[in-house]
Amino acid sequence: MTVITADTSADTLTRDALTVLQPGFRGTEAPDWVLRLLGEGLGAVALFSRNIESPEQVARLTAQLRAVRPDILVAADEEGGDVTRLEARGGSSFPGNLALGAVDDVKLTRAVAAELGRRLAACGVNLNWAPSADVNSDPDNPVIGVRSFGAEPELVARNTAAYIEGMQSAGVATSVKHFPGHGDTGVDSHHAMPLIDVDLETLRERELVPFRAAIAAGTKAVMSAHILVPALDAELPGTLSTAVLMGLLRAPREEGGLGYDGLVVTDGIEMQAISGTYGLERGTVMALAAGCDAICVGGGLSDEQTVLDLRDAIVRAVREGDLPAERLADAAARVRDLAAWAAQRSGAVEGTAPAAPSGTAPGDTGGDAGSDIGLEAARRALRITRTAAFTPLTKAPYVAALTPVANIAVGDVTPWGIAADLAKLLPGTVTGTYPAREVEEQGADAFAAGLIEEAGDRTVVLVVRDAHRHRWMADTLAAVTARRPGTVVVEMGVPQAPATGALHIATHGAARVCGTAAAEAIVGAV
């Protein structure tokens, strides 16, 4: 990377401060303030589901942005599976990491990531805040779960590397996350500060294994985690810790570090683990001083004033000596280096068609090359436990979905389940959606009795998501299958031991294609 001498003129500081910000905004067209700040040096924007109606609309939006700044980084949090932005309103055409890890075929993982990358690139997105390289060592993890490739470090490592290779082959930079590893926690950093209380040897043998593989695979960015790891830093979370970022991530391998020299971007800086403890402006400055190069903001705070306040806080920190000018210049240079790489690679997807619009019927992706790869992967990820009593359904069932509160990363916009797919295969299918409050008010036994009475002679298909993490859901599952042994159970979260019943299907995620594959299995199509 080019070494840049810090220029502390007002214009340069302001431009560099804007360059390191990756803000979001509202609307499906770029607001005037975004276009103006692009002209003043803003280096990136982030797209969320609120900005997306269809691939064609996103392509027009990103073209509008590039008309002002051709080398802009356009970022999105498009993991596929449960966490999708391009297909937030219809469900993802691609299974997520846990499903790919269940198959554990690196060629398939690479192909899925390449096709997802192609669709992102065709829309003008050139930075993907994915994949998650977290080892999901705690099955009760409330924020990672199916977003991880699995609980075994080497499995996560080889699939992380394959994903990076596939995605970046399409000209879309990956941002592997959440360094130094978010898998062994029972707290969601959107709400509070998680603690990873393990020794350094465990970290090196578990959490860091996939990140080493990601760096070896050439990931263009690494996303920091808002987690406290006392073995590395007893006081500051990863995003704000020089020990974590400079002493471990960037330190030479011969000194025990990972030897990474690319872009480091923060997880959402307005998440409570940072903003609730240190404040938004102070947290931003601390992150840059610690070694982060780009500040992700805008998932919640998506207004002009937030961007201006952060810009001014960064400039002020340099003037007051809290942030070295050389550190800001170095961060801005890394952002520009990545933007130059993305601009150079953009020709790799010229002439490709945008992805099918969100909400397209399963299997109907407008004839895109590779359009079936997501469904193929979802089918291969199914783990099916049958009993002698089960025969494929030929009559319309009663589908009951037990719905937990979605974590913020997944959001509550994206539909999930198998009801729509079963209704297409078995017209007349009856469906019901039951949140925790409704079940808990009745109690598991009473709810199960009422559900079975309502189902009548129809086969009950019970759809759950991380049943092991929710006592009300596990109790209801047990109560229903005890009363109706012929129940079909579909687990769309992290599976544990199969429940009793005629058929148990683990999909390893709640992507739309996972629901399609499960529905096919229930009627005996696969």
VEXDREN-2710 file (C-alpha; in Angstrom, 1 decimal):
% VEXDREN-2710
k/r/px/py/pz
1/MET/0.0/0.0/0.0
2/THR/1.2/3.5/-0.8
3/VAL/2.6/5.4/2.2
4/ILE/1.0/8.8/2.5
5/THR/2.3/11.7/4.4
6/ALA/-0.5/13.3/6.5
7/ASP/-1.8/16.6/5.3
8/THR/-3.6/18.5/8.0
9/SER/-5.2/21.2/5.9
10/ALA/-8.9/21.7/6.6
11/ASP/-9.9/20.4/3.2
12/THR/-7.8/17.3/3.4
13/LEU/-9.0/16.4/6.9
14/THR/-12.6/16.9/6.0
15/ARG/-12.2/14.8/2.9
16/ASP/-10.4/12.0/4.7
17/ALA/-13.0/12.0/7.5
18/LEU/-15.8/11.6/5.0
19/THR/-13.8/8.9/3.1
20/VAL/-13.7/6.6/6.2
21/LEU/-17.5/6.7/6.8
22/GLN/-19.9/4.1/5.4
23/PRO/-23.3/5.6/6.1
24/GLY/-26.8/4.5/5.3
25/PHE/-29.8/6.6/4.2
26/ARG/-33.5/6.2/3.6
27/GLY/-35.3/5.8/0.4
28/THR/-34.9/4.1/-2.9
29/GLU/-33.2/7.1/-4.5
30/ALA/-30.1/8.9/-3.3
31/PRO/-31.0/11.9/-1.1
32/ASP/-29.5/15.2/-2.1
33/TRP/-27.3/15.3/1.0
34/VAL/-25.7/12.0/0.0
35/LEU/-24.9/13.2/-3.5
36/ARG/-23.5/16.4/-2.1
37/LEU/-21.3/14.6/0.4
38/LEU/-20.0/12.2/-2.3
39/GLY/-18.7/15.3/-4.1
40/GLU/-17.0/16.4/-0.9
41/GLY/-15.2/13.1/-0.3
42/LEU/-17.7/10.5/1.1
43/GLY/-16.1/7.2/0.2
44/ALA/-18.9/4.8/0.6
45/VAL/-22.6/4.2/1.3
46/ALA/-24.4/1.3/2.8
47/LEU/-27.7/-0.2/1.4
48/PHE/-30.2/-1.8/3.6
49/SER/-33.6/-3.5/2.9
50/ARG/-35.3/-0.1/3.2
51/ASN/-33.3/1.0/0.1
52/ILE/-34.2/-2.0/-2.1
53/GLU/-37.3/-2.8/-4.1
54/SER/-35.9/-4.8/-7.0
55/PRO/-32.5/-5.5/-8.6
56/GLU/-33.3/-3.1/-11.4
57/GLN/-34.1/-0.3/-9.0
58/VAL/-30.9/-0.9/-7.1
59/ALA/-28.9/-0.8/-10.3
60/ARG/-30.5/2.6/-11.1
61/LEU/-29.7/3.8/-7.5
62/THR/-26.0/2.8/-7.7
63/ALA/-25.7/4.3/-11.2
64/GLN/-27.1/7.6/-9.7
65/LEU/-24.3/7.4/-7.0
66/ARG/-21.6/6.6/-9.5
67/ALA/-22.6/9.5/-11.7
68/VAL/-21.2/11.7/-8.9
69/ARG/-18.4/9.5/-7.7
70/PRO/-17.4/6.6/-10.0
71/ASP/-15.2/4.9/-7.5
72/ILE/-17.6/4.8/-4.6
73/LEU/-17.9/1.7/-2.5
74/VAL/-21.5/0.5/-2.2
75/ALA/-21.8/-1.9/0.7
76/ALA/-24.5/-4.3/1.7
77/ASP/-25.0/-6.9/4.4
78/GLU/-25.9/-9.8/2.0
79/GLU/-25.1/-13.1/3.7
80/GLY/-27.8/-15.0/1.9
81/GLY/-29.9/-17.3/4.0
82/ASP/-31.5/-15.6/7.0
83/VAL/-29.7/-12.3/6.4
84/THR/-30.6/-10.9/3.0
85/ARG/-31.0/-7.4/1.7
86/LEU/-31.5/-8.0/-2.0
87/GLU/-34.4/-10.3/-1.3
88/ALA/-35.6/-9.1/2.1
89/ARG/-39.2/-9.0/1.1
90/GLY/-39.4/-12.4/-0.5
91/GLY/-36.7/-14.5/1.1
92/SER/-33.3/-15.5/-0.2
93/SER/-32.6/-17.6/-3.2
94/PHE/-29.5/-18.9/-1.5
95/PRO/-29.2/-20.9/1.7
96/GLY/-27.0/-19.4/4.4
97/ASN/-23.7/-20.5/5.9
98/LEU/-25.0/-23.2/8.2
99/ALA/-26.6/-25.0/5.3
100/LEU/-23.4/-24.8/3.3
101/GLY/-21.4/-26.0/6.2
102/ALA/-23.8/-29.0/6.6
103/VAL/-23.0/-30.0/3.0
104/ASP/-19.3/-29.1/3.5
105/ASP/-18.5/-29.1/-0.2
106/VAL/-16.1/-26.2/-0.9
107/LYS/-16.9/-26.3/-4.6
108/LEU/-20.6/-25.8/-3.8
109/THR/-19.8/-23.0/-1.3
110/ARG/-17.6/-21.3/-3.9
111/ALA/-20.3/-21.6/-6.6
112/VAL/-23.1/-20.3/-4.4
113/ALA/-20.9/-17.3/-3.3
114/ALA/-19.9/-16.6/-6.9
115/GLU/-23.6/-16.5/-8.1
116/LEU/-24.6/-14.3/-5.2
117/GLY/-21.6/-12.1/-5.9
118/ARG/-22.6/-11.9/-9.6
119/ARG/-26.1/-10.7/-8.6
120/LEU/-24.7/-8.1/-6.2
121/ALA/-22.3/-6.8/-8.8
122/ALA/-25.0/-6.6/-11.4
123/CYS/-26.9/-4.3/-9.0
124/GLY/-23.8/-2.2/-8.5
125/VAL/-22.9/-3.4/-5.0
126/ASN/-19.1/-4.0/-4.7
127/LEU/-18.6/-4.6/-0.9
128/ASN/-20.4/-7.3/0.9
129/TRP/-20.2/-7.3/4.7
130/ALA/-20.0/-11.1/4.6
131/PRO/-19.2/-13.9/5.3
132/SER/-19.4/-14.7/9.0
133/ALA/-16.3/-16.6/9.9
134/ASP/-17.5/-17.1/13.5
135/VAL/-17.2/-20.6/14.9
136/ASN/-20.6/-21.2/16.5
137/SER/-19.2/-23.0/19.6
138/ASP/-22.1/-21.9/21.8
139/PRO/-25.3/-23.4/20.4
140/ASP/-27.3/-20.9/22.4
141/ASN/-25.7/-18.0/20.6
142/PRO/-28.5/-15.5/20.0
143/VAL/-27.0/-13.5/17.1
144/ILE/-24.8/-15.9/15.1
145/GLY/-26.4/-19.3/14.9
146/VAL/-27.2/-20.3/11.3
147/ARG/-25.1/-17.4/10.1
148/SER/-22.0/-19.5/11.0
149/PHE/-20.8/-22.4/8.8
150/GLY/-20.7/-24.5/12.0
151/ALA/-19.1/-25.3/15.3
152/GLU/-15.8/-26.9/14.0
153/PRO/-13.0/-24.5/13.3
154/GLU/-11.5/-26.3/10.3
155/LEU/-14.9/-26.7/8.6
156/VAL/-15.6/-23.0/9.1
157/ALA/-12.2/-22.1/7.8
158/ARG/-12.3/-24.1/4.5
159/ASN/-15.9/-22.9/3.7
160/THR/-15.0/-19.3/4.6
161/ALA/-12.1/-19.4/2.2
162/ALA/-14.2/-20.9/-0.5
163/TYR/-16.9/-18.3/0.0
164/ILE/-14.3/-15.4/-0.3
165/GLU/-12.9/-16.9/-3.5
166/GLY/-16.3/-17.2/-5.0
167/MET/-17.6/-13.8/-4.0
168/GLN/-14.5/-11.9/-5.0
169/SER/-14.3/-13.7/-8.4
170/ALA/-17.4/-11.7/-9.2
171/GLY/-15.7/-8.4/-8.4
172/VAL/-17.4/-8.0/-5.0
173/ALA/-15.1/-7.5/-2.0
174/THR/-15.8/-9.6/1.1
175/SER/-15.6/-8.3/4.6
176/VAL/-15.1/-11.4/6.8
177/LYS/-16.6/-11.0/10.3
178/HIS/-16.7/-10.6/13.3
179/PHE/-13.1/-10.4/14.3
180/PRO/-11.8/-11.9/16.6
181/GLY/-14.8/-14.2/16.7
182/HIS/-18.4/-13.8/17.9
183/GLY/-19.4/-17.5/18.2
184/ASP/-18.9/-18.2/21.9
185/THR/-21.3/-15.7/23.4
186/GLY/-24.8/-15.6/24.8
187/VAL/-25.2/-11.8/24.3
188/ASP/-26.2/-9.9/21.1
189/SER/-23.9/-6.9/20.7
190/HIS/-26.7/-5.0/19.1
191/HIS/-28.1/-4.7/22.7
192/ALA/-25.1/-5.1/25.1
193/MET/-21.4/-5.9/25.4
194/PRO/-20.7/-9.7/24.8
195/LEU/-17.8/-11.3/26.7
196/ILE/-15.6/-14.1/25.3
197/ASP/-13.9/-15.4/28.4
198/VAL/-11.4/-18.0/27.1
199/ASP/-7.7/-18.2/27.1
200/LEU/-5.4/-17.2/24.3
201/GLU/-4.6/-20.8/23.3
202/THR/-8.3/-21.5/22.8
203/LEU/-8.7/-18.4/20.7
204/ARG/-5.8/-19.4/18.5
205/GLU/-7.1/-23.0/18.1
206/ARG/-10.8/-22.0/17.6
207/GLU/-11.8/-18.4/16.9
208/LEU/-8.8/-17.4/14.9
209/VAL/-8.6/-20.4/12.6
210/PRO/-11.2/-19.2/10.0
211/PHE/-9.7/-15.7/10.0
212/ARG/-6.3/-17.0/9.1
213/ALA/-7.9/-18.9/6.3
214/ALA/-9.8/-15.8/5.2
215/ILE/-6.6/-13.7/5.1
216/ALA/-4.8/-16.5/3.1
217/ALA/-7.7/-16.5/0.7
218/GLY/-7.3/-12.8/0.1
219/THR/-10.3/-11.2/1.8
220/LYS/-10.3/-7.5/1.0
221/ALA/-11.8/-6.5/4.3
222/VAL/-12.2/-7.7/7.9
223/MET/-15.1/-6.5/10.1
224/SER/-14.3/-6.0/13.8
225/ALA/-16.5/-7.2/16.6
226/HIS/-17.9/-5.3/19.5
227/ILE/-16.9/-8.0/22.0
228/LEU/-14.8/-8.0/25.0
229/VAL/-12.0/-10.6/25.0
230/PRO/-10.0/-10.3/28.3
231/ALA/-7.3/-12.6/27.0
232/LEU/-6.5/-9.9/24.4
233/ASP/-7.7/-6.7/26.2
234/ALA/-9.3/-6.6/29.6
235/GLU/-10.9/-3.2/29.1
236/LEU/-11.7/-2.4/25.5
237/PRO/-13.9/-4.4/23.0
238/GLY/-12.3/-5.5/19.8
239/THR/-13.4/-2.6/17.7
240/LEU/-11.7/-0.1/20.0
241/SER/-8.7/-2.2/21.0
242/THR/-5.2/-1.6/19.6
243/ALA/-4.2/-4.9/21.2
244/VAL/-6.8/-6.7/19.1
245/LEU/-6.4/-4.8/15.8
246/MET/-2.8/-3.8/15.7
247/GLY/-1.3/-6.3/18.2
248/LEU/-3.1/-9.4/16.7
249/LEU/-4.8/-8.8/13.4
250/ARG/-2.1/-6.6/11.8
251/ALA/0.9/-7.9/13.7
252/PRO/3.4/-10.0/11.6
253/ARG/2.8/-13.7/11.6
254/GLU/6.3/-14.3/12.9
255/GLU/5.3/-12.2/16.0
256/GLY/2.2/-14.2/16.6
257/GLY/-0.2/-12.0/14.6
258/LEU/-2.3/-12.7/11.5
259/GLY/-0.3/-10.4/9.2
260/TYR/-3.3/-8.7/7.7
261/ASP/-2.8/-5.4/5.8
262/GLY/-6.2/-4.8/4.2
263/LEU/-9.2/-2.7/5.2
264/VAL/-10.7/-3.1/8.6
265/VAL/-14.3/-1.9/8.9
266/THR/-16.3/-1.7/12.1
267/ASP/-19.6/-3.5/12.8
268/GLY/-22.4/-1.0/13.2
269/ILE/-20.9/1.7/15.4
270/GLU/-24.4/2.7/16.7
271/MET/-24.9/-0.7/18.2
272/GLN/-25.4/-0.5/21.9
273/ALA/-22.1/-2.3/22.8
274/ILE/-20.3/0.8/21.5
275/SER/-22.7/3.8/21.4
276/GLY/-24.3/2.9/24.7
277/THR/-21.0/2.6/26.5
278/TYR/-18.7/5.1/24.8
279/GLY/-21.0/7.3/22.8
280/LEU/-21.3/7.4/19.0
281/GLU/-18.7/10.2/18.3
282/ARG/-16.2/9.1/20.9
283/GLY/-16.6/5.4/19.8
284/THR/-15.9/6.4/16.2
285/VAL/-12.7/8.2/17.1
286/MET/-11.6/5.4/19.3
287/ALA/-12.2/2.9/16.6
288/LEU/-10.1/4.8/14.1
289/ALA/-7.3/5.4/16.6
290/ALA/-7.3/1.7/17.5
291/GLY/-6.8/0.6/13.8
292/CYS/-10.2/0.5/12.1
293/ASP/-10.2/2.1/8.7
294/ALA/-13.9/2.5/7.9
295/ILE/-16.9/3.2/10.1
296/CYS/-20.2/1.4/9.4
297/VAL/-23.1/3.5/10.5
298/GLY/-26.7/3.8/9.2
299/GLY/-28.5/0.6/10.1
300/GLY/-30.5/2.7/12.6
301/LEU/-29.1/6.3/12.3
302/SER/-29.5/7.1/8.7
303/ASP/-29.7/10.9/8.5
304/GLU/-27.4/13.6/7.3
305/GLN/-26.8/15.1/10.7
306/THR/-25.3/11.8/12.0
307/VAL/-22.8/11.8/9.1
308/LEU/-21.9/15.5/9.7
309/ASP/-21.5/15.0/13.4
310/LEU/-19.1/12.0/12.9
311/ARG/-17.2/13.9/10.2
312/ASP/-16.7/16.9/12.5
313/ALA/-15.8/14.7/15.5
314/ILE/-13.1/13.0/13.5
315/VAL/-11.6/16.3/12.3
316/ARG/-11.8/17.7/15.8
317/ALA/-10.1/14.7/17.2
318/VAL/-7.1/15.2/14.9
319/ARG/-6.9/18.9/15.8
320/GLU/-7.0/18.1/19.5
321/GLY/-4.5/15.3/19.3
322/ASP/-6.9/12.4/20.1
323/LEU/-6.5/10.9/16.7
324/PRO/-3.1/11.1/14.9
325/ALA/-3.4/12.7/11.4
326/GLU/-1.2/9.9/10.0
327/ARG/-3.7/7.2/11.3
328/LEU/-6.6/9.0/9.6
329/ALA/-4.6/9.4/6.4
330/ASP/-3.7/5.7/6.5
331/ALA/-7.3/4.7/7.0
332/ALA/-8.6/6.9/4.1
333/ALA/-5.8/5.4/1.9
334/ARG/-7.0/1.9/2.6
335/VAL/-10.6/2.8/1.7
336/ARG/-9.4/4.4/-1.6
337/ASP/-7.2/1.3/-2.3
338/LEU/-10.2/-1.0/-1.9
339/ALA/-12.4/1.4/-4.1
340/ALA/-9.7/1.3/-6.8
341/TRP/-9.7/-2.6/-6.7
342/ALA/-13.5/-2.7/-6.9
343/ALA/-13.5/-0.2/-9.8
344/GLN/-10.9/-2.2/-11.7
345/ARG/-12.8/-5.4/-11.2
346/SER/-16.2/-4.0/-12.2
347/GLY/-15.5/-4.9/-15.8
348/ALA/-15.8/-8.6/-14.7
349/VAL/-19.6/-8.3/-14.6
350/GLU/-20.3/-6.0/-17.4
351/GLY/-23.2/-7.2/-19.5
352/THR/-24.6/-9.5/-16.8
353/ALA/-28.3/-9.3/-16.1
354/PRO/-29.6/-8.2/-12.7
355/ALA/-30.9/-10.8/-10.4
356/ALA/-34.6/-11.7/-10.4
357/PRO/-36.8/-9.3/-8.4
358/SER/-37.4/-9.9/-4.8
359/GLY/-40.4/-12.2/-4.2
360/THR/-39.9/-14.1/-7.5
361/ALA/-41.5/-17.6/-7.1
362/PRO/-39.2/-20.3/-5.9
363/GLY/-37.2/-21.7/-8.8
364/ASP/-38.2/-18.9/-11.1
365/THR/-35.2/-16.6/-11.5
366/GLY/-35.8/-15.3/-15.0
367/GLY/-33.4/-17.8/-16.6
368/ASP/-30.2/-16.4/-15.0
369/ALA/-27.2/-18.6/-15.4
370/GLY/-26.6/-20.5/-12.1
371/SER/-30.1/-19.7/-10.9
372/ASP/-30.7/-23.2/-9.6
373/ILE/-27.5/-23.4/-7.5
374/GLY/-29.2/-22.0/-4.4
375/LEU/-32.0/-24.6/-4.4
376/GLU/-29.6/-27.3/-5.2
377/ALA/-27.5/-26.4/-2.1
378/ALA/-30.7/-26.2/0.1
379/ARG/-31.7/-29.6/-1.0
380/ARG/-28.3/-31.1/-0.2
381/ALA/-28.3/-29.4/3.2
382/LEU/-31.5/-31.2/4.4
383/ARG/-31.1/-33.7/7.1
384/ILE/-34.1/-35.9/7.3
385/THR/-35.1/-38.4/10.0
386/ARG/-38.0/-40.7/9.1
387/THR/-39.9/-43.3/11.1
388/ALA/-41.7/-46.3/9.6
389/ALA/-45.0/-44.5/10.2
390/PHE/-44.3/-41.7/7.7
391/THR/-45.4/-41.7/4.1
392/PRO/-45.1/-38.6/1.9
393/LEU/-48.1/-36.3/2.2
394/THR/-50.7/-36.3/-0.6
395/LYS/-53.4/-34.4/1.3
396/ALA/-53.3/-30.7/2.4
397/PRO/-51.8/-30.5/6.0
398/TYR/-52.1/-28.0/8.8
399/VAL/-48.9/-25.9/9.0
400/ALA/-48.2/-24.2/12.4
401/ALA/-45.2/-22.0/12.6
402/LEU/-43.9/-21.1/16.1
403/THR/-42.2/-17.7/15.7
404/PRO/-39.5/-16.3/18.0
405/VAL/-38.5/-12.7/18.0
406/ALA/-35.9/-12.2/15.2
407/ASN/-32.5/-10.7/16.1
408/ILE/-31.7/-7.4/14.6
409/ALA/-29.2/-8.7/12.1
410/VAL/-31.9/-10.9/10.5
411/GLY/-34.7/-8.4/11.0
412/ASP/-38.4/-8.9/10.9
413/VAL/-39.1/-8.0/7.3
414/THR/-38.1/-11.2/5.6
415/PRO/-40.8/-14.0/5.5
416/TRP/-39.7/-17.5/6.4
417/GLY/-41.3/-21.0/6.7
418/ILE/-42.7/-23.6/4.4
419/ALA/-46.4/-22.8/4.3
420/ALA/-46.4/-21.0/0.9
421/ASP/-44.4/-23.8/-0.7
422/LEU/-46.6/-26.6/0.7
423/ALA/-49.7/-24.7/-0.4
424/LYS/-48.4/-24.7/-4.0
425/LEU/-47.7/-28.5/-3.8
426/LEU/-50.8/-29.3/-1.8
427/PRO/-53.6/-26.8/-2.5
428/GLY/-55.9/-26.3/0.5
429/THR/-53.0/-26.3/3.0
430/VAL/-54.1/-24.4/6.2
431/THR/-51.6/-22.3/8.0
432/GLY/-51.2/-20.6/11.3
433/THR/-48.4/-18.4/12.8
434/TYR/-48.0/-18.4/16.6
435/PRO/-45.6/-16.0/18.5
436/ALA/-44.3/-16.7/21.9
437/ARG/-46.8/-14.5/23.7
438/GLU/-49.8/-16.3/22.3
439/VAL/-48.4/-19.7/23.3
440/GLU/-47.2/-18.7/26.7
441/GLU/-50.5/-17.2/27.6
442/GLN/-52.2/-20.6/27.2
443/GLY/-49.4/-22.8/28.3
444/ALA/-47.8/-25.5/26.1
445/ASP/-50.2/-28.3/26.9
446/ALA/-53.4/-26.2/26.4
447/PHE/-52.0/-24.7/23.2
448/ALA/-51.0/-28.1/21.8
449/ALA/-54.5/-29.5/22.6
450/GLY/-56.2/-26.6/20.8
451/LEU/-53.8/-26.8/17.8
452/ILE/-54.5/-30.5/17.3
453/GLU/-58.3/-29.9/17.6
454/GLU/-58.1/-27.2/15.0
455/ALA/-56.0/-29.3/12.7
456/GLY/-58.6/-32.1/12.8
457/ASP/-57.6/-35.0/10.6
458/ARG/-55.0/-33.1/8.8
459/THR/-51.3/-33.9/9.3
460/VAL/-49.7/-31.3/11.5
461/VAL/-46.5/-29.8/10.2
462/LEU/-44.9/-27.9/13.0
463/VAL/-42.2/-25.3/11.9
464/VAL/-39.8/-24.1/14.5
465/ARG/-36.6/-22.0/14.6
466/ASP/-33.9/-22.7/17.2
467/ALA/-36.3/-24.7/19.4
468/HIS/-33.5/-25.5/21.8
469/ARG/-33.0/-21.8/22.6
470/HIS/-36.7/-21.1/23.5
471/ARG/-38.3/-23.0/26.4
472/TRP/-41.8/-22.2/25.3
473/MET/-41.1/-23.6/21.8
474/ALA/-39.4/-26.7/23.0
475/ASP/-42.3/-27.4/25.5
476/THR/-44.9/-26.9/22.7
477/LEU/-43.0/-29.1/20.4
478/ALA/-42.9/-31.9/23.0
479/ALA/-46.6/-31.5/23.8
480/VAL/-47.7/-31.6/20.2
481/THR/-45.7/-34.6/19.1
482/ALA/-46.8/-36.5/22.3
483/ARG/-50.4/-36.0/21.3
484/ARG/-50.0/-36.4/17.6
485/PRO/-47.1/-38.8/16.9
486/GLY/-47.6/-38.4/13.2
487/THR/-46.5/-34.8/13.3
488/VAL/-43.9/-33.5/10.8
489/VAL/-41.3/-31.2/12.5
490/VAL/-39.3/-28.8/10.4
491/GLU/-36.4/-27.1/12.3
492/MET/-35.2/-24.0/10.4
493/GLY/-32.7/-22.9/12.9
494/VAL/-29.7/-24.6/14.5
495/PRO/-30.8/-28.3/14.8
496/GLN/-30.2/-30.3/18.0
497/ALA/-31.5/-33.9/18.5
498/PRO/-34.4/-34.7/16.2
499/ALA/-37.8/-34.4/17.9
500/THR/-40.1/-37.3/18.1
501/GLY/-42.6/-37.5/15.3
502/ALA/-43.2/-39.1/11.9
503/LEU/-40.7/-37.0/10.2
504/HIS/-38.0/-34.5/11.3
505/ILE/-36.4/-32.2/8.8
506/ALA/-33.4/-29.9/9.6
507/THR/-33.0/-27.2/6.9
508/HIS/-30.1/-25.4/8.6
509/GLY/-31.6/-22.0/8.0
510/ALA/-34.7/-20.2/7.0
511/ALA/-33.9/-19.0/3.5
512/ARG/-36.8/-19.2/1.0
513/VAL/-35.0/-22.0/-0.8
514/CYS/-34.7/-23.9/2.5
515/GLY/-38.5/-23.8/2.8
516/THR/-38.9/-25.0/-0.8
517/ALA/-36.5/-27.9/-0.3
518/ALA/-38.3/-29.0/3.0
519/ALA/-41.7/-28.8/1.3
520/GLU/-40.5/-31.0/-1.5
521/ALA/-39.2/-33.5/1.0
522/ILE/-42.6/-33.6/2.8
523/VAL/-44.4/-34.6/-0.4
524/GLY/-41.7/-37.0/-1.4
525/ALA/-40.3/-35.0/-4.3
526/VAL/-36.8/-35.5/-3.0
END
